[in-house]
Amino acid sequence: PYSKAEITFDLSSGLDKYNYGSLSFEDFPVTFDNDFNFALTLSDRISVIEIKNNDTTTVIERVFGNQGIFDFRSYLSSNIDYNDLLKSDLIVLNELEELDVTISNVLSEFLEKNGDLLFIPAPQFDISSFNQLIGPIESIPDSMWAEQLLNNLDLNNPFFADIFEGNENQFNMPSAKPVINIKEANESLIKFKDGRDFLSFTQFNNRLYMLASPLKLDHTNYSAHAIFVPIMYRMAMLSK
């Protein structure tokens, strides 16, 4: 009597795009209007495209492998369906060593009109070929690549809302060897301990995300860390 309770439950299967249901409560012999109707509208699957150099399974392919949520395709940089690019929600440039002018033009149009883009640098790449799309990039000579710890997450940032429980002090953060310095981002999501950006984005009509290091394990353990999948999922869902 005179108490409250909160119950959570999952609706994990058998759902369509438009769903209608009701919650009914029974408490004999008390009778009252105990039917509460609701509607649940689900979006289409999130379209994610990866562009890569080599025909190997990547961590990007593994993280977006849930076919119930994502419509994922992976293209080699030498064999791209340009029309497919413009229909996607999120495009991941995964460690390309060079960006063809035609692809750059299509991606610029995509970023302007269609969706979000994530740039993951290769350890060595032709910086000038990315300038039109990404803007000026400052590379770090390989002789100066040095492993650094990432700073704690700022969980007050709206980007991280509702995807982590507790506070940032509970995380044992990963480390990385940056190969570029990110200088012109609108908002930093993850920083190194020295204050430089590890993951940030620039907001145009859509978001251009940039990582400071490749995802190869000899450069970072970020992709093997518990924060990686939730952050990648949030990127994809914001693109939708």
ABEGO torsion letter per residue (X at the ends): XGBBBBBBBBBABGBBABBBBBBBBBBOABBBBABBBBBBBBBBBBBBBBBBABBBBBAAAAAAABAAABBBBBBBAABBBAAAAAABABBBBBGBABBBAAAAAAAAAAAAAABBBBBBBBABBBAAAAAAAAEBBBBBBAAABBBBBBBBBBAABAAABGABBEBAAABBBBBBBBABBBAABABBABBBAAGBBABBBBBBABBBBBBABBABAAABAAAABAAAAAAAAAAAAAAX
